[in-house]
Every structure is written in structure tokens, then in C-alpha cells.
């Protein structure tokens, strides 16, 4: 081997060592470094340096959020089967060295971590549901989530993780229970509809009665006012007739004429009015001379009685 070839080999080895000394870590990832199988340190995102052939990359840990879907069954206090579909969101607690060591070395691999995490969540929910009745489960969705978070936070911190969120996307029961629940809801809706219909009918009848009462009051008031106006009209008519007769009698007296002519004229006008406005009704009048004279005497006596002064 010539010295030149040996020089190139040495340079190549040096370059390989130099390039293998630099490690590029992606954003959102932490690299765990070990030396001969023992934990040494962690590498943060960016360009890092490690000792070639001595420091080895043990694992790459993502500090981003992770999600997993769960499907499991629980039994309520009254022995009803409840089926859950949930979404679990979790992440590494923080980027501190002790936390990363727990994440890297607590479990053999991610499969064992997921198995422990899922079984822990299922056990916590089942323990909570076992104390509740099936009629209470649907309205305790938020309480179930808070209970699971409270139970898991301490456990997951020991593993180096933190539970971000737990969403119960679907809660169902056996078909028989679902059918009975639907019947209960339907019967409650029918009951509410009947109550609303009864109240609406009561309100309608009440309003109709109030309207009818108001109409009767208005009609009675209108009739009262009309009767009052008719009475006032009759009184005014009589007053005007009396005034007219008084003036006519005074003029007849000033002209030295008998006032009985006025009465005779009124008598004939009345008969004429009866004839014109009878509309087929039969009115019997005594048209003899004796009857007319008798009527004239009565009217003159009435007139003289009203003409006499009132004694005080």
C-alpha cells in the first residue's frame, strides 16, 4: 500500500467520524442518548453533537399530541350494558430530563404503553359507571370525563405523560333498552303535547268568554246610551210640540179666533199620518160627528187645564 492510498483512507475515516458526530433532531422530537446501554443525556431539536461509536441513540420521543380511539363496555348499577366510543388525547408531560427518562424507560415499547393506558382509562370509567343507574349515564358525560382525568393525572405523570382530553363521542345501550328509552321519550312528548293542547284550549275558551263578555258589556252600554238618546229625543220632541202649540194658541187668541181650530187641525193631521204610514195595519177610528165633538171637548179641557196658572 502506497503512502498516498493510506493517507486517503485515514482522511476518509476521519470524515466519517466527523459526520457521524453530528445529529439532526427534528422539531417536536427529543432524542435519548445512552453510553454502553446506560442513560447519558438527551438531545433537543436542532443540530447536536455526540461522541462517535460511544454515544448511541436509544430512542426518539415525540413530544407532540397523540390520539387513540377506544371502544369498550361497562355495566351500570342496575345491570344495564353501556357501550362507549371515546377519543383519548395525550402528550409528553414536559421536556425535562426526568420526564423524558420516564417516557423512554418505563415501558418496553409504545405497544405496551398503549395497552396500559387504554386499560387504565377503561377501568376508571367502568368503576364510575358501576355506581350509577342507566338513566343517569347519559347526563353524566362531563362528570365521567372529569372523574377519569382526576384518576389518570397522577398515574400518567409517573409515566411521563399528561392526559390532554377525553371525549366520549358515543354512549349507547342494548337494543331493548334503547327501544324502551325511545318509548319513554315518545310518551313524555305526547304527554307534553296533550298538556300544551289543553292549556291552549283553555286559553282559547277563556279569551272567547272574555271577548263575549266584553261584547255583551259594549252592547248593553250602547243600548243604554241609545235608550237615553231616544228618551232625550222624545222629551225634546214633546217640548218643541208644546212650545209650538203655545205659540199657535197665543196667535189664535190675539186674532180673536177659537183655539179649538188648532186641536181640530192636529186631529186631522194625525188621521192623515195614520193613513199614510199604516203599511197595511188596520186602525179603527170613530169618524162620527159626536165622536169628533167629544174628542174636541177633551182636548180643549186639557188645554185649559194647562193654561191655568199654578197656585203657590
GIVENBEL-V988774 format. One record per residue. N is the residue number from 1. RES is the residue in one letter. SS is DSSP state (h for helix, s for strand, l for the rest). PHI is phi in degrees with one decimal (none if undefined). PSI is psi in whole degrees, -180 to 180 (none if undefined). Layout:
N | RES | SS | PHI | PSI
N | RES | SS | PHI | PSI
This chain:
1 | X | l | none | 128
2 | X | l | -76.9 | 155
3 | X | h | -59.4 | -31
4 | X | h | -68.4 | -42
5 | X | h | -66.2 | -41
6 | X | h | -62.0 | -36
7 | X | h | -63.1 | -44
8 | X | h | -64.5 | -37
9 | X | h | -65.3 | -43
10 | X | h | -63.5 | -43
11 | X | h | -61.4 | -42
12 | X | h | -61.8 | -44
13 | X | h | -63.1 | -42
14 | X | h | -62.6 | -43
15 | X | h | -62.6 | -42
16 | X | h | -61.7 | -43
17 | X | h | -64.5 | -42
18 | X | h | -63.2 | -48
19 | X | h | -67.2 | -34
20 | X | h | -75.7 | -9
21 | X | l | -82.2 | -17
22 | X | s | -101.5 | 134
23 | X | s | -126.4 | 129
24 | X | s | -100.7 | 120
25 | X | s | -106.1 | 129
26 | X | l | -72.6 | 156
27 | X | l | -63.1 | 138
28 | X | l | 83.4 | 14
29 | X | s | -134.6 | 142
30 | X | s | -119.8 | 132
31 | X | s | -103.3 | 132
32 | X | s | -98.5 | 126
33 | X | s | -107.5 | 133
34 | X | s | -122.3 | 155
35 | X | s | -122.0 | 112
36 | X | l | 54.1 | 42
37 | X | l | 86.1 | -6
38 | X | s | -105.0 | 141
39 | X | s | -59.3 | 137
40 | X | s | -119.4 | -56
41 | X | s | -167.7 | -179
42 | X | s | -121.3 | 154
43 | X | s | -113.6 | 130
44 | X | l | -90.5 | 168
45 | X | l | -57.0 | 139
46 | X | s | 122.3 | -165
47 | X | s | -90.7 | 126
48 | X | s | -127.8 | 161
49 | X | s | -115.6 | 138
50 | X | l | -137.0 | 158
51 | X | l | -78.4 | 119
52 | X | l | -63.1 | 143
53 | X | l | 66.0 | -3
54 | X | l | -115.3 | -53
55 | X | s | -88.4 | 129
56 | X | s | -119.3 | 151
57 | X | s | -81.3 | 114
58 | X | s | -81.6 | -48
59 | X | s | -160.3 | 159
60 | X | s | -114.4 | 121
61 | X | s | -109.9 | 124
62 | X | s | -84.2 | 131
63 | X | l | -99.2 | 11
64 | X | l | -81.6 | 164
65 | X | l | -67.3 | 144
66 | X | s | -125.1 | 152
67 | X | s | -132.7 | 152
68 | X | s | -148.4 | 142
69 | X | s | -97.9 | 141
70 | X | s | -123.4 | 144
71 | X | s | -138.1 | 121
72 | X | s | -155.2 | 173
73 | X | s | -122.0 | 146
74 | X | s | -136.7 | 162
75 | X | s | -121.3 | 130
76 | X | l | -79.7 | 176
77 | X | l | -62.4 | -33
78 | X | l | -96.6 | 28
79 | X | l | 63.4 | 40
80 | X | l | -104.9 | 136
81 | X | s | -80.3 | 130
82 | X | s | -120.1 | 132
83 | X | s | -112.2 | 126
84 | X | s | -111.8 | 143
85 | X | s | -125.4 | 119
86 | X | s | -131.9 | 160
87 | X | s | -123.7 | 124
88 | X | s | -106.1 | 127
89 | X | s | -117.8 | 122
90 | X | s | -143.1 | 169
91 | X | s | -158.6 | 170
92 | X | s | -66.0 | 139
93 | X | l | -58.0 | -51
94 | X | l | -161.4 | -173
95 | X | l | -103.8 | 16
96 | X | l | -70.2 | 155
97 | X | h | -62.1 | -43
98 | X | h | -65.4 | -38
99 | X | h | -63.9 | -45
100 | X | h | -64.6 | -36
101 | X | h | -64.1 | -41
102 | X | h | -63.7 | -43
103 | X | h | -63.2 | -39
104 | X | h | -76.6 | -33
105 | X | h | -117.6 | -5
106 | X | l | -70.9 | -36
107 | X | l | -123.0 | 153
108 | X | l | -65.4 | -45
109 | X | l | -154.1 | 179
110 | X | h | -66.1 | -29
111 | X | h | -63.1 | -43
112 | X | h | -69.0 | -35
113 | X | h | -62.4 | -47
114 | X | h | -64.2 | -40
115 | X | h | -62.2 | -46
116 | X | h | -66.1 | -40
117 | X | h | -65.2 | -46
118 | X | h | -65.2 | -45
119 | X | h | -65.8 | -34
120 | X | h | -66.8 | -44
121 | X | h | -63.8 | -46
122 | X | h | -60.6 | -44
123 | X | h | -63.3 | -39
124 | X | h | -65.6 | -43
125 | X | h | -67.8 | -42
126 | X | h | -63.1 | -39
127 | X | h | -64.9 | -36
128 | X | h | -72.9 | -45
129 | X | h | -66.7 | -31
130 | X | l | -64.1 | -17
131 | X | l | -98.0 | 1
132 | X | l | -118.1 | 156
133 | X | l | -86.7 | 159
134 | X | h | -63.0 | -29
135 | X | h | -71.4 | -16
136 | X | h | -96.0 | -19
137 | X | h | -63.3 | -43
138 | X | h | -64.8 | -30
139 | X | h | -93.2 | 1
140 | X | h | -109.6 | 25
141 | X | h | -58.1 | -48
142 | X | h | -66.1 | -39
143 | X | h | -64.3 | -38
144 | X | h | -63.2 | -45
145 | X | h | -61.4 | -46
146 | X | h | -64.6 | -37
147 | X | h | -63.9 | -45
148 | X | h | -63.7 | -44
149 | X | h | -61.3 | -42
150 | X | h | -64.2 | -38
151 | X | h | -75.8 | -35
152 | X | h | -89.0 | -23
153 | X | h | -57.0 | -45
154 | X | h | -67.5 | -43
155 | X | h | -64.8 | -46
156 | X | h | -68.8 | -32
157 | X | h | -62.2 | -36
158 | X | h | -66.3 | -25
159 | X | h | -89.9 | -11
160 | X | l | 93.5 | 15
161 | X | s | -120.8 | 166
162 | X | s | -137.1 | 133
163 | X | s | -80.6 | 112
164 | X | s | -78.0 | -47
165 | X | s | -160.8 | 151
166 | X | s | -133.3 | 119
167 | X | s | -113.3 | 123
168 | X | s | -91.6 | 95
169 | X | s | -76.0 | -28
170 | X | s | -150.8 | 131
171 | X | s | -128.7 | 116
172 | X | s | -130.6 | 165
173 | X | s | -123.9 | -179
174 | X | l | -62.2 | 157
175 | X | h | -58.6 | -38
176 | X | h | -63.9 | -43
177 | X | h | -67.5 | -42
178 | X | h | -61.4 | -39
179 | X | h | -66.7 | -44
180 | X | h | -64.9 | -38
181 | X | h | -64.8 | -39
182 | X | h | -63.6 | -39
183 | X | h | -65.7 | -39
184 | X | h | -63.0 | -44
185 | X | h | -63.1 | -42
186 | X | h | -64.0 | -43
187 | X | h | -65.7 | -38
188 | X | h | -64.3 | -39
189 | X | h | -65.2 | -41
190 | X | h | -64.2 | -41
191 | X | h | -62.8 | -45
192 | X | h | -63.1 | -40
193 | X | h | -64.2 | -41
194 | X | h | -64.7 | -42
195 | X | h | -63.6 | -43
196 | X | h | -64.8 | -39
197 | X | h | -65.5 | -42
198 | X | h | -62.8 | -43
199 | X | h | -64.0 | -40
200 | X | h | -63.6 | -42
201 | X | h | -64.6 | -42
202 | X | h | -62.1 | -44
203 | X | h | -64.1 | -41
204 | X | h | -61.8 | -47
205 | X | h | -67.7 | -37
206 | X | h | -62.9 | -46
207 | X | h | -65.1 | -38
208 | X | h | -64.7 | -42
209 | X | h | -64.3 | -42
210 | X | h | -62.9 | -41
211 | X | h | -65.3 | -41
212 | X | h | -65.2 | -42
213 | X | h | -62.3 | -43
214 | X | h | -63.4 | -39
215 | X | h | -63.7 | -41
216 | X | h | -64.4 | -43
217 | X | h | -61.4 | -45
218 | X | h | -64.1 | -42
219 | X | h | -64.0 | -43
220 | X | h | -64.4 | -42
221 | X | h | -63.4 | -41
222 | X | h | -65.1 | -40
223 | X | h | -65.1 | -40
224 | X | h | -62.7 | -46
225 | X | h | -64.8 | -38
226 | X | h | -64.9 | -43
227 | X | h | -63.1 | -41
228 | X | h | -62.2 | -43
229 | X | h | -66.1 | -38
230 | X | h | -64.0 | -42
231 | X | h | -62.8 | -43
232 | X | h | -62.3 | -38
233 | X | h | -65.6 | -42
234 | X | h | -64.3 | -41
235 | X | h | -63.1 | -43
236 | X | h | -63.8 | -40
237 | X | h | -61.8 | -45
238 | X | h | -65.4 | -39
239 | X | h | -63.2 | -43
240 | X | h | -67.1 | -38
241 | X | h | -62.7 | -43
242 | X | h | -63.2 | -44
243 | X | h | -60.8 | -43
244 | X | h | -63.7 | -40
245 | X | h | -67.2 | -40
246 | X | h | -62.7 | -45
247 | X | h | -64.0 | -43
248 | X | h | -64.6 | -40
249 | X | h | -65.5 | -38
250 | X | h | -65.1 | -42
251 | X | h | -66.3 | -39
252 | X | h | -65.2 | -38
253 | X | h | -68.9 | -39
254 | X | h | -65.2 | -29
255 | X | l | -90.2 | 11
256 | X | l | 55.6 | 42
257 | X | l | -115.9 | 154
258 | X | l | -72.7 | 131
259 | X | l | -72.6 | -10
260 | X | h | -67.2 | -19
261 | X | h | -62.7 | -35
262 | X | h | -63.3 | -44
263 | X | h | -64.1 | -39
264 | X | h | -64.9 | -40
265 | X | h | -63.9 | -43
266 | X | h | -62.6 | -38
267 | X | h | -63.9 | -46
268 | X | h | -68.6 | -37
269 | X | h | -64.6 | -37
270 | X | h | -64.4 | -44
271 | X | h | -62.6 | -41
272 | X | h | -62.5 | -42
273 | X | h | -64.5 | -39
274 | X | h | -60.9 | -42
275 | X | h | -68.9 | -37
276 | X | h | -78.0 | -29
277 | X | h | -115.8 | 17
278 | X | l | -71.6 | -29
279 | X | l | 51.9 | 45
280 | X | l | 92.3 | -13
281 | X | l | -72.2 | 144
282 | X | l | -94.7 | 124
283 | X | l | -120.0 | 123
284 | X | l | -97.2 | 122
285 | X | l | -124.5 | 142
286 | X | l | -82.9 | 103
287 | X | l | -91.0 | 13
288 | X | l | -73.9 | 165
289 | X | h | -67.7 | -38
290 | X | h | -62.9 | -40
291 | X | h | -66.9 | -38
292 | X | h | -67.8 | -41
293 | X | h | -63.8 | -41
294 | X | h | -61.9 | -42
295 | X | h | -65.4 | -39
296 | X | h | -65.1 | -40
297 | X | h | -62.9 | -44
298 | X | h | -64.4 | -42
299 | X | h | -68.0 | -36
300 | X | h | -69.4 | -38
301 | X | h | -64.9 | -40
302 | X | h | -64.6 | -37
303 | X | h | -70.0 | -41
304 | X | h | -65.6 | -34
305 | X | h | -65.8 | -40
306 | X | h | -74.0 | -23
307 | X | h | -79.6 | -21
308 | X | l | -68.6 | 141
309 | X | l | -68.8 | 150
310 | X | l | -83.5 | 129
311 | X | l | -78.5 | 133
312 | X | l | -99.7 | none
